[in-house]
Each structure stands twice: as C-alpha cells, then as structure tokens.
Amino acid sequence: MLAAVMKALREPLRVEEVPTPRPGPGQVQVEVRASGLCSSDLHYMAGTSPVARVPIILGHEVAGVVREVGSGVGGVSVGQRVVVHYLVSCGTCEMCRSGNENFCDACEMIGKTIDGGFAETIVVPEANAIPVPEGVPIEYASLAADAVATPYHAIKLAGVRAADTALIVGLGGLGIHAVQLPKLFGAASVIAVDVSAAKLALAGRLGADHAIDASREDWPARVGEITGGRGVDVAIELVGRKDTLQAAVRALAPRGRMVIVGICPEPIEVDPYNDILLKEAVITGNCDHLASDLRELLPLIEQGRIDLSHSVSRRIRLSEINEGFRALRAKENVPVRIVVTEMT
C-alpha cells in the first residue's frame, strides 16, 4: 500500500510503498477515506514532540471503511464506516475499566508511537473503530477524532453549566471548534480571543457572542469590560503561551474553572493567593480525550448541533501531503483543517 512515512526529523514525508497490514485477532483493517493534518504532526516532524520511532507513519485523525476483520470481532463489520480513536490502550487495567484509557500505562498513540493513518489502510483494535452515523460525512468523522473531541473533553472537564460565561483563547484547529461547545452544555455566552480576523469572523458565525482581536485590543481588559469586572466562569486556553495562560487564569471569576489544552514549553507564574485561593479557582490540564467522547460527539454532528461545514479548508491527495503541511505551517489562507481524502 501507499503511505506517507516520516523517515527522519525535519525532512519531508516520503510517500512510498509499504507492506499492507493485516488484522489479527480482535483487530480490524480500515480503508482510510479521510485523514486530517494536525499541528501536532508538525511538532512530531520537527522533533519538538518526540515520536516513538523513525520511520513511522503519521496521521491520527482517521476515518474510513472496514475492509477486513480478524477473528473474534463482533462489534463492527466489513463495509461499515468508522472513525479511529487514536489512543490504543490495554483495556484491562483500572484506568481502562473506568473509561479513562488516556491514563493507561500501556497506552500508545496512533500516528505518534505506532503507525497512523496517512496511508491507504490502517489496522486497529476493534475497540478503536467507532461506527460513524449515516448522516456524518467521512471528513467530518476524521475531524471528530481530535479537532473536535479534544476541545469537547476540555469543555466537559471544565464543568460548563447553565448561565456560564466561557472564554476560548486561541482559534486554531481545536479552538475554532471549542467555540461551539459551551452552549451545548447551557453556557449563556462565549468570548473568543485570537489574532486572526478571519478566525474571529468565523467564530462569530459559529456562535461566539464576543470576538476579541488580541492584536488590536488589550484582550484581558476587554474581557473585564464584557463581564462587568466579574470575570469568566470557564476559560479554555488553546495557545500554549506563557502570557495567554497567565491572563486566562486572572480572567477567572470566583469559582472559575480553567482547562489548559495548549502545550506551553515554559513555566507560568500565578499569584496563589489572589488568582486561586481567594477565588476558589480550579485549574485543570487536558490529556487528549476518550472513546466515550467520540461516541457522544458523532450524534451531535449528525443532528447539526455541531457545525463542521466550515472545517474542511482543503482536500488533498496523499501525494500532496508535504504541500499540505507547508500550507498548514504557513497558515496559508487561514486553514481550519486540511484533509487527505484520496490515498494516491
């Protein structure tokens, strides 16, 4: 089969023939129909987030059609459309049994520690092949595998409630989807912050009540104005910068909850007394997402309660993948998601 293989760090992927994987007991072979390009892949290629081995096939936002099943598989069948949950866990440890497979000690990640979905086919455990409802386009299903599921997990961790004001800092591939999610849980208003006018305009179309251009305004001061000085009930930080993290913490209202999604390479400074203790604030990290999040999301996409009609910025062939990553790196035409939809 054809696959886009990372042969070495800081080099273009090589699209070449590799052996086609066959499913063993409890596994399914999926013919890949859509595989999203994520900024995380750029970190893997640059070596700033290490992969387990080289060479490796990247790609963790994967959806397709089951083409072959191994012995003992009963939950999915040949011809069924599925989205791949990218965390492959043991299924038997305490964390897995409690539905928290993101903390499994044996957990591996498709497209980072084991071969991923920039390929014609991929073999995964049956538990990782989640059926896609008929009304969900296959490209949307692939985006759900990370670009939607990860911010959805963060919103759940934040415990968004009725009448909350939610702050979304950073409108990249995850943040632009995070904008839609607080109101699913009853939030009264959503404030979006970014430096891209195009992303802020899209956030407005997707339900943000306030869109703040951080390149033009003192955004923490503007958040204070919008909330009458009270602050926000929920903050989701998806940039991973020291200044935005610190500002988001300070923007919290009493009993505010913040979830950190963006990966920050340096420590941040907070005032434990004023920023946390006096507010009874809660600051939580976000570690990927769960298979259960994906199962919850897919019907919401099918029902139109999550709008992904603006999410596929460009469709490319596997042979064009390096051009796709160049465009993503350069933020050419302000992409939400570039998706490989033809494996040739």
N, C-alpha and C positions, 0 to 999 in steps of 0.2 A: 504494500500500500504506500501511498504518498504521505509524508509527514513533514512538518517544519521543525527541524531539530536544532537545538542550541548546542553547538559543538564546542564553543569556547566563550568566555566572558568578553563583553564589549565588541562582539562581532555580529554581523547579520546572521539570522537564522538560515539554515540550509534546507531547502525543500528537496527531498530525496526519497528514494525507495527504501523502505524498512520492512522487516517481517510483519505480516499481519497477525495480530494477537488473536488467539482462540480462547473461548471461555472454558474454564474448568468448572468443577462442582460448585454450585451456588453463585455462579457468575453469569453475566450477560454480555454479549457483544453488541455495541451500539454503532450504527452507521451515523456518523456525525453530519448533521444538516446545518448547524449554526454553532459558531464558537467565537465569543466576544474577546476583543483586545482590551486588556485592562492595564492601568498604570502600574499595577503590581508586577506585570510582566516586564515592564521597562526596568524596574528595580532588580528583578532577577537577572536580566540581561546585563545590567551594569555591575552586578555583584554587590550592590548596597543591601540587598536582602538575599542571603545565600541560598542557592538550591542545594539539594542533597548530593547531586552528582552531575557530571557532564560526561558524555552527552545526555540530554534529556529533551523530551517533547513537552513544550509548554502548553498552556491553554486550560483554564479552569472554569470558564463559563460555557458549558457544553450542553447541547440538546440534540436529539436525533431520533432514530427509529431502531428498535430492537431487531437484529438480524439473525441472531443465534443465541440459544440459551444452553447452559450447562446442566448437568444432572442435578435434581433436587430443587430446581427453580419452579416456583408455582405462583408467584405474585405478579409477574409480568409475562407477556407472551410475544412471540415473533410478530412483527408488524405494528407493535404498539409504540406510540410516540412517548418519549421520556425526556426528562431533564436530569442531569447528573449532579448529585450532591457531592461537592468536591472533597469532603472530609471522609476518608476511609478509616473506620475505627474497628476495634476488635469485636464490639457487640456484646461482650460478656462481662466486662469489668463493672464496678459500681457506677462509674460515671455514665457509661453507655446504657446500663439498665435504667438509669434515672432520666434518660433522654438528654444528657449533657455530653454528647460524644465529642464536643470540641475540647474537652479536658481529658480525653482518653490518653493514657501514657503511650499507647501503641499507635496513636493516630498518625496517618500520613495524609498529605495533601496532593490531590491530582494537579499536575502541572507545576509542582514545585519539588516534591520528594519522590513522586512516581510519575510516569508518563501521562501526559494530558491530552487535550482534545484538538490541537492543531494537526489533525490527521484525518484520514478517511474513516477510520474506525477506532474505537476505544473499548477496552474490556474493564468492567467494574463489577463489584459485588451487587447482587440483586437488590440489597437494601439501599444502594446508592442510585438506583434507577427509579425515579419517581414519575408515575404516569402524568401526562400533560392533558388537561381537558381539551375537548374538541375545539372549543372556541378560542383557544390561545394560540396565536401564530408561533411557529417554532423559534423565530428570532427572539420573540418576547420571552419565551421559556428560557432561552440561554441567558438572557439578561437577568432573569429572576435568580439565577444560580449564584449571583454575587452582587451585582449592581443594585438590586432591589432587596434581596434577602438580608444583606449585611446591615443596611440602614434600618430595615424593618426590625431586626433583632435589637438594634440600639434603641429604637423607639419603645419597644417592649421593656427593655432594661430600665428605661427612664421612668416607666410607670405613668405614661401620659394619661391624664384624667380630664373629665368634662370641665370646661371653662379655663383650662390651662392656656398660657401663652408659651409658645415654643419658638426657640431661636435655632436656626440652622446656619452654621458658619461654614461656608465653603460649598460651592455648587458644581463640583466635579462630577465624575461618573456616578458616584454614590450620592453625593449631596443633592443633586437635582432630583433624584427620586425620593430622598428623605423629605423634601418639601411637601409632598402629597400625603405623607403618612400620619402626622399627628392628628389630623381631623378625622381619620378613621377611628381613632380612639376617643373622640369627643373634644379635642382641643378647640378653643374659641378663636384663636388667631395664630398665625405663623409669620415670623420675621425671618427673611432670608438675607444673608450677607455674602457678597463676593466682590471681585474687582472687574468682572466681565459684564458689560452692559447687555450683551446678548443672552447670557445665562440668567441675569436678573429679570429680563423681559420674559424669558421662558418660565421662570419661577412664578411670575405674576399670572401667567396663563394657567399654570398648574395649581393655583390656589393660594399662593403667598399673599398675605394681606399687606405686607410692607416689604419692599425690596431696597436694601441699602447698598450703595456703591462705596465700598471701603477705599477706593482710590480717590474719591472726591469728598467724602464726609468722614468726620470723626464718628465711626460707627458705634462705639460704646456710648458716646454722648447721645447719639440719635436713638439708640435702644432705650436709654433712660427717659428721653422725651416721650417716646411712644407709650411707655409703660407708666408714665407719671411718676417716675423715680422709684417705683417699686421693684423693678427687675422682672426677669422671666422665670417661669416655673420650671421650664425644661430648656437645657442647652445641649445641642449635639454638635460637637466640634469635629470637622472632617478635613481640616487643612494640615494639622500636624506641625504647626509653628509655635514657637515659644510665646510670641506676643498675642496670637489669637487665642491660645489656650488660657493664658492669664486673664485676658479681657473677658473671655466667656465665663470663667469662674466668678469674676467680680460682677458680672451682669445678672447673677442669680438672685432671685427674690428669697425671702425667708422660706425655708424648707424646699428650696430649689434643688433640682436634680440635674447633674451634668453627666453626659456619657462621652468619653473620648474615643473617637474612631480613627482620626488621623494619627499617623505614626510620627512622633516627634523625636529627633535624634539627640536632643539635649534636655537637661532637667528644666523644670519650670519652678518659679517662685510664687508661693501664695502666702498670704497672711493668715495663719491658722486661726487666730482669734477673730478678726473681722470678717474674713472671707468664708470661714467654715463654722467655727464654734457658735458665733452669735446668730448665724442664720440657720443652724442645724442643717447645713447643706450636705448633699451626698454627691461624691464624685466617683464615677464608675468607669472601668475600662470595658471595651467591646472586643471580644475574641471571636471573630468570624460570625457564624450563625449555625443554626441547627436544621436537620432534615425536617423537623416539625414546622419550622418557619416557612420552608418552601411549600410544604403541603397546605399551609394556611393561605399563602400568597396566591397560589395559582387560581383558585376560585375567585379571588378579588380582582385579578386581572381579567378573567373571563367575564365577570359581571360589569366590567368597565369602571369599577371603583378605584382602580389604579390605572392611570392613563399612560401607556407607553408609546403612543403614536408619534411622539417627538424624539424617541430614544435611539432609534437606529439612524445614525447620521450618514452612514455609508456602508454599502455591501461590497465585499471584495472576494476575489478568488484566493485560494491558498497560495498560489504562485505569486500573489501580490502582497504577501504578508509584511515584507520588510518595508514596502511603501506605506502600508497601513500604519506600521509603528513609527515611521518617520513623521507622518501626518499627526499622529497622536502626540508624539514628543514635541512637535512644533505647535500643537494646539491649532492646527490649520482649520479654518472655518468653524472654530469652536465646537469640536466634536463632543457628543454625549457618549456614544458608543459606536465604534467601527466593528463590524461583524463579518467574519468569514462565513460565507453561505454556499460557496462552491469549492469542493475539495480537489481542484485541478490546478 
